[in-house]
Amino acid sequence: MTTRTKSSTTRFAAPFRLPGIEQMLPAGEYRVDTDEEIIDGLSWIAHCAVATYIHLPSIERASRPSQIIEIDAGDLKAAIAKDQAAS
């Protein structure tokens, strides 16, 4: 199966939490990668997200050691929505 990775940047105006990550994450911009696979059997090319990863720490603190953590895309969307609602 063919896989592609899409990268994006997500900005949080306030500190936030994501399930599976113990510490509170500081406000800032974060790189997010989404792995997608081609859906076979269609007459057009379509992709389905299969994994989402967040790069820690934030881009502003990138000089520190970093890690990539797999997260649930729905949890990320909820955290973004909560951050935008508070702004």
C-alpha positions as CSV (number, residue, x, y, z in Angstrom):
1,M,0.0,0.0,0.0
2,T,1.3,3.5,-0.9
3,T,1.7,5.9,2.0
4,R,2.4,9.6,2.0
5,T,3.1,12.0,4.9
6,K,1.5,15.4,5.0
7,S,3.2,18.0,7.4
8,S,1.5,21.0,8.8
9,T,2.0,23.5,11.6
10,T,-0.5,24.0,14.4
11,R,-0.5,27.1,16.6
12,F,-1.8,27.0,20.2
13,A,-2.3,30.4,21.9
14,A,-2.4,28.8,25.4
15,P,-0.9,25.8,27.1
16,F,-2.8,22.6,26.3
17,R,-3.0,18.9,27.1
18,L,-3.3,15.8,24.8
19,P,-4.3,12.4,26.0
20,G,-1.2,10.1,26.2
21,I,1.2,13.0,27.0
22,E,1.7,13.5,30.7
23,Q,2.9,17.1,30.8
24,M,1.1,20.2,29.9
25,L,2.4,21.5,26.6
26,P,3.3,25.2,26.3
27,A,1.7,27.6,23.9
28,G,3.4,27.8,20.5
29,E,3.7,26.3,17.0
30,Y,3.9,22.6,16.6
31,R,4.7,20.5,13.6
32,V,2.1,17.8,13.0
33,D,2.6,14.9,10.5
34,T,-0.2,12.8,9.2
35,D,0.4,9.5,7.4
36,E,-2.1,8.7,4.7
37,E,-2.7,5.6,2.6
38,I,-4.3,5.3,-0.8
39,I,-7.8,3.8,-0.8
40,D,-7.8,1.0,-3.3
41,G,-10.7,0.1,-5.6
42,L,-11.9,3.6,-6.4
43,S,-12.0,5.1,-9.9
44,W,-10.2,8.2,-8.5
45,I,-7.2,8.7,-6.1
46,A,-8.3,9.1,-2.5
47,H,-6.3,8.9,0.7
48,C,-7.3,7.9,4.2
49,A,-5.4,9.2,7.3
50,V,-3.9,6.3,9.3
51,A,-1.6,8.0,11.8
52,T,-1.0,11.4,13.3
53,Y,2.2,12.6,15.0
54,I,3.1,15.7,16.9
55,H,6.7,16.9,17.2
56,L,7.8,18.0,20.7
57,P,8.9,20.5,21.8
58,S,7.3,23.3,19.9
59,I,9.1,24.9,16.9
60,E,10.2,27.8,19.0
61,R,12.0,25.5,21.4
62,A,13.5,23.2,18.8
63,S,17.0,23.5,20.0
64,R,16.1,21.2,22.9
65,P,16.1,17.4,22.3
66,S,13.0,16.4,20.4
67,Q,10.6,13.5,20.1
68,I,7.8,12.5,17.8
69,I,4.6,11.1,19.6
70,E,1.7,9.4,17.9
71,I,-1.6,11.0,18.9
72,D,-5.2,10.6,18.0
73,A,-6.3,13.0,15.3
74,G,-9.7,13.6,17.1
75,D,-7.9,14.5,20.3
76,L,-5.8,17.1,18.4
77,K,-8.9,18.6,16.7
78,A,-10.6,18.9,20.1
79,A,-7.5,20.6,21.6
80,I,-7.4,23.0,18.6
81,A,-11.1,23.8,18.9
82,K,-10.7,24.4,22.7
83,D,-7.8,26.7,22.1
84,Q,-9.6,28.7,19.5
85,A,-12.7,29.0,21.6
86,A,-10.7,30.4,24.5
87,S,-8.9,33.0,22.2
